[in-house]
């Protein structure tokens, strides 16, 4: 990771940090807290919005998409717990053996975090709306064994032609006791969306669905785009980040295990290339 000294007086603080480690993740959280941000989960954000004066607070909605290696999510959950932070973890429907995932979910719940369903039912059911809804209900019940799930979040399913959010054009998730979905129930005219998709903070350039295209040009014009965690922390230190942010991470990317770190770096580099070629061909 490199930030030119000419670009910032804050660069020496962060320039030697290896990105996407647990140590760097902790440093990011501490940086946000140090500069007055309150870090909360998505359900808490929806409930907080109903309170008078909430808009005057500096808030970060902390969301995690557990796409792989759930044991890594427990590690980020422990880091957050040690800092007094409660976040939201969205788990995908298990495929085959859960490999102890239930124990990991229970452990994350014991740390005080929110659990939600990272649904991809429309993609898994090849676009069959009725079958997808039945599949959704089945796995919502599955996750409610561990936690009283109140929110859900679509998985991008970049290799599928189906947008999982389209399920809600035919059905209403609120009828199932769900109070919100981040892509559908966040006011992005007020909340900056940042995600580590593509293993970088400006991954919207190659993301298939994990982006908010209708607001991205506005955010870019305001200078609210950063590639590395060091650059993001530099902006926080300068006070040049907005008051309300949704920060989405994929915990399998954040590790102090160097073999896993290099694996993630290599696999994501290949994925980004494939995504770029796909977008160019469309």
C-alpha positions as CSV (number, residue, x, y, z in Angstrom):
1,X,0.0,0.0,0.0
2,X,1.4,3.4,-0.9
3,X,0.2,7.0,-0.5
4,X,2.4,9.7,-1.9
5,X,3.8,12.1,0.8
6,X,3.0,15.0,-1.5
7,X,-0.8,14.1,-1.4
8,X,-1.2,14.1,2.4
9,X,0.4,15.2,5.6
10,X,-1.3,12.1,7.2
11,X,0.3,9.6,4.9
12,X,3.2,8.6,7.3
13,X,0.7,7.3,9.8
14,X,-0.7,4.7,7.5
15,X,1.7,4.2,4.6
16,X,3.4,1.1,6.1
17,X,0.1,-0.7,7.0
18,X,-0.6,-3.9,5.0
19,X,-4.1,-3.6,3.7
20,X,-6.8,-6.2,4.4
21,X,-5.4,-7.6,7.7
22,X,-7.2,-7.8,11.0
23,X,-4.8,-5.3,12.4
24,X,-5.7,-2.8,9.6
25,X,-9.4,-3.4,10.2
26,X,-9.0,-2.6,13.9
27,X,-7.1,0.5,13.0
28,X,-9.9,1.6,10.7
29,X,-12.6,1.1,13.4
30,X,-10.5,2.9,16.0
31,X,-10.0,5.8,13.5
32,X,-13.7,6.1,13.0
33,X,-14.4,6.1,16.7
34,X,-11.6,8.6,17.4
35,X,-13.3,11.0,15.0
36,X,-16.7,10.8,16.6
37,X,-18.5,8.1,14.5
38,X,-21.0,5.8,16.2
39,X,-20.8,2.3,14.6
40,X,-24.0,0.4,14.5
41,X,-25.7,-2.5,12.7
42,X,-28.3,-2.1,10.0
43,X,-31.4,-2.9,12.2
44,X,-30.2,-0.4,14.7
45,X,-29.8,2.2,11.9
46,X,-33.4,1.6,10.8
47,X,-34.7,2.0,14.4
48,X,-32.4,5.0,15.1
49,X,-33.9,6.8,12.1
50,X,-37.2,6.9,13.9
51,X,-35.7,8.9,16.8
52,X,-35.7,12.7,16.9
53,X,-32.3,14.2,16.2
54,X,-30.7,11.1,14.8
55,X,-29.5,12.9,11.6
56,X,-27.2,15.1,13.7
57,X,-25.1,12.1,14.7
58,X,-22.1,10.8,12.9
59,X,-23.0,7.2,12.1
60,X,-21.4,4.3,10.3
61,X,-23.7,1.3,9.5
62,X,-21.3,-1.6,9.7
63,X,-22.4,-4.5,7.5
64,X,-20.6,-7.8,6.8
65,X,-21.4,-10.2,3.9
66,X,-20.2,-13.6,4.9
67,X,-19.6,-15.1,1.5
68,X,-16.9,-17.6,2.5
69,X,-14.8,-18.7,5.5
70,X,-17.2,-17.9,8.3
71,X,-14.4,-18.5,10.9
72,X,-13.0,-15.2,9.7
73,X,-16.3,-13.4,10.5
74,X,-15.9,-14.6,14.1
75,X,-12.5,-12.9,14.2
76,X,-13.8,-9.6,12.9
77,X,-16.7,-9.9,15.3
78,X,-14.3,-10.3,18.2
79,X,-12.3,-7.3,17.1
80,X,-15.5,-5.2,17.1
81,X,-16.7,-6.6,20.4
82,X,-13.4,-5.5,22.0
83,X,-14.1,-2.0,20.8
84,X,-17.7,-2.0,22.0
85,X,-19.1,-2.2,18.5
86,X,-22.2,-4.1,17.3
87,X,-22.4,-4.9,13.6
88,X,-24.5,-6.9,11.2
89,X,-23.4,-10.2,9.7
90,X,-25.3,-11.6,6.7
91,X,-24.9,-15.3,6.1
92,X,-25.6,-17.2,2.9
93,X,-27.8,-20.4,2.9
94,X,-25.5,-23.3,3.7
95,X,-24.6,-25.6,0.9
96,X,-24.2,-29.2,2.1
97,X,-22.4,-29.5,5.4
98,X,-22.3,-26.3,7.4
99,X,-18.8,-27.1,8.7
100,X,-19.6,-25.8,12.2
101,X,-21.1,-22.6,10.8
102,X,-24.0,-22.8,13.4
103,X,-21.5,-22.7,16.2
104,X,-19.8,-19.7,14.6
105,X,-23.2,-17.9,14.3
106,X,-24.0,-18.6,17.9
107,X,-20.6,-17.2,19.0
108,X,-21.2,-14.0,16.9
109,X,-24.6,-13.6,18.5
110,X,-23.2,-14.0,22.0
111,X,-20.9,-11.1,21.2
112,X,-24.0,-8.9,20.6
113,X,-24.0,-8.7,16.9
114,X,-27.0,-8.9,14.5
115,X,-27.4,-11.8,12.1
116,X,-29.3,-11.6,8.8
117,X,-29.9,-13.7,5.7
118,X,-27.7,-13.0,2.7
119,X,-30.2,-14.3,0.2
120,X,-29.6,-15.4,-3.3
121,X,-32.7,-17.5,-3.8
122,X,-33.7,-16.2,-7.3
123,X,-30.3,-17.1,-8.7
124,X,-30.3,-20.5,-7.0
125,X,-33.8,-21.2,-8.3
126,X,-32.9,-20.1,-11.9
127,X,-35.4,-17.2,-11.9
128,X,-38.4,-19.2,-10.7
129,X,-40.1,-16.7,-8.5
130,X,-42.4,-19.0,-6.6
131,X,-39.7,-21.5,-5.9
132,X,-37.3,-18.8,-4.9
133,X,-39.8,-17.4,-2.3
134,X,-40.3,-20.9,-0.9
135,X,-36.5,-21.3,-0.7
136,X,-36.2,-17.9,1.0
137,X,-38.8,-18.8,3.6
138,X,-37.0,-22.1,4.4
139,X,-33.6,-20.5,5.0
140,X,-35.1,-17.5,6.9
141,X,-36.5,-20.1,9.3
142,X,-33.1,-21.8,9.4
143,X,-31.3,-18.6,10.5
144,X,-34.0,-17.8,13.0
145,X,-32.9,-20.8,14.9
146,X,-29.9,-18.7,15.9
147,X,-31.2,-15.2,15.9
148,X,-34.5,-13.3,15.6
149,X,-33.6,-12.1,12.0
150,X,-35.0,-8.6,11.3
151,X,-33.0,-7.7,8.2
152,X,-31.9,-9.4,5.0
153,X,-29.4,-8.4,2.3
154,X,-29.1,-9.6,-1.3
155,X,-26.0,-11.5,-2.5
156,X,-24.7,-10.1,-5.7
157,X,-24.4,-13.5,-7.5
158,X,-22.2,-11.9,-10.2
159,X,-22.2,-15.0,-12.4
160,X,-26.0,-15.1,-12.5
161,X,-28.2,-13.1,-14.8
162,X,-30.8,-12.8,-12.1
163,X,-30.8,-9.9,-9.6
164,X,-31.9,-11.4,-6.3
165,X,-33.6,-8.2,-5.3
166,X,-36.2,-8.7,-8.0
167,X,-37.9,-11.3,-5.8
168,X,-39.5,-8.4,-4.0
169,X,-41.3,-7.2,-7.1
170,X,-43.6,-10.1,-6.5
171,X,-43.5,-10.5,-2.7
172,X,-43.2,-8.3,0.4
173,X,-40.5,-9.3,2.9
174,X,-42.2,-7.2,5.5
175,X,-45.0,-9.8,5.7
176,X,-42.3,-12.1,7.1
177,X,-41.3,-9.8,9.9
178,X,-38.4,-8.3,8.0
179,X,-37.9,-4.6,8.7
180,X,-35.4,-3.8,6.0
181,X,-32.9,-4.6,3.2
182,X,-29.8,-2.4,2.9
183,X,-30.1,-1.9,-0.9
184,X,-33.8,-1.1,-0.7
185,X,-34.3,0.6,2.7
186,X,-31.2,2.9,3.0
187,X,-31.5,6.6,2.0
188,X,-28.4,6.8,-0.2
189,X,-29.0,10.5,-0.8
190,X,-27.9,10.8,2.8
191,X,-25.7,7.7,3.3
192,X,-22.4,7.1,1.5
193,X,-22.0,3.5,0.4
194,X,-18.5,2.0,0.8
195,X,-17.7,-1.6,0.1
196,X,-14.5,-3.6,-0.1
197,X,-15.9,-5.5,-3.2
198,X,-13.0,-6.2,-5.5
199,X,-10.6,-6.0,-2.4
200,X,-10.5,-2.3,-2.8
201,X,-12.8,0.6,-1.7
202,X,-13.5,1.8,-5.2
203,X,-14.6,-1.6,-6.4
204,X,-17.7,-0.2,-7.9
205,X,-15.7,0.2,-11.1
206,X,-15.8,-3.6,-11.6
207,X,-18.7,-4.6,-9.4
208,X,-21.7,-6.2,-11.1
209,X,-24.3,-5.4,-8.5
210,X,-22.6,-4.4,-5.2
211,X,-22.8,-0.7,-6.0
212,X,-25.2,2.3,-6.0
213,X,-24.9,3.6,-9.5
214,X,-27.5,6.4,-9.2
215,X,-25.4,8.2,-6.6
216,X,-21.9,7.2,-7.5
217,X,-21.2,10.1,-9.8
218,X,-22.3,12.5,-7.1
219,X,-20.0,10.9,-4.5
220,X,-17.1,10.9,-6.9
221,X,-17.6,14.6,-7.7
222,X,-17.4,15.2,-3.9
223,X,-14.1,13.3,-3.7
224,X,-15.7,10.4,-1.7
225,X,-13.8,7.6,-3.4
226,X,-10.7,5.9,-2.1
227,X,-8.9,2.8,-3.2
228,X,-7.0,1.7,0.0
229,X,-7.9,1.6,3.6
230,X,-5.0,3.9,4.3
231,X,-6.5,6.5,1.9
232,X,-9.9,6.1,3.6
233,X,-8.3,6.6,7.1
234,X,-6.5,9.6,5.8
235,X,-9.8,11.2,4.7
236,X,-11.3,10.4,8.1
237,X,-8.4,12.1,9.8
238,X,-8.8,15.1,7.6
239,X,-12.5,15.3,8.4
240,X,-13.4,15.0,4.7
241,X,-15.8,12.0,5.0
242,X,-19.6,12.5,5.3
243,X,-21.6,12.2,8.5
244,X,-23.4,9.0,7.5
245,X,-21.7,6.0,5.9
246,X,-22.6,2.4,5.2
247,X,-19.4,0.3,5.4
248,X,-19.7,-3.1,3.9
249,X,-16.9,-5.7,4.2
250,X,-16.4,-9.3,3.3
251,X,-14.6,-10.8,6.4
252,X,-12.8,-13.6,4.4
253,X,-10.6,-10.8,2.9
254,X,-9.4,-9.5,6.3
255,X,-6.8,-11.8,7.8
256,X,-3.4,-11.8,9.6
257,X,-2.7,-15.3,8.1
258,X,-0.3,-14.5,5.2
259,X,-1.0,-17.6,3.3
260,X,-4.7,-16.8,3.3
261,X,-3.9,-13.1,2.6
262,X,-2.0,-14.0,-0.6
263,X,-4.6,-16.4,-1.7
264,X,-7.3,-13.7,-1.4
265,X,-5.1,-11.2,-3.2
266,X,-4.5,-13.6,-6.1
267,X,-8.1,-14.9,-6.4
268,X,-9.6,-11.4,-6.2
269,X,-7.1,-10.2,-8.9
270,X,-8.4,-12.9,-11.2
271,X,-12.1,-12.2,-10.3
272,X,-11.6,-8.5,-11.0
273,X,-10.2,-9.2,-14.4
274,X,-13.1,-11.5,-15.3
275,X,-15.6,-8.9,-14.1
276,X,-13.9,-6.2,-16.1
277,X,-14.0,-8.3,-19.3
278,X,-17.7,-9.1,-18.7
279,X,-18.6,-5.4,-18.2
280,X,-16.7,-4.4,-21.3
281,X,-18.6,-7.0,-23.3
282,X,-22.0,-5.9,-22.2
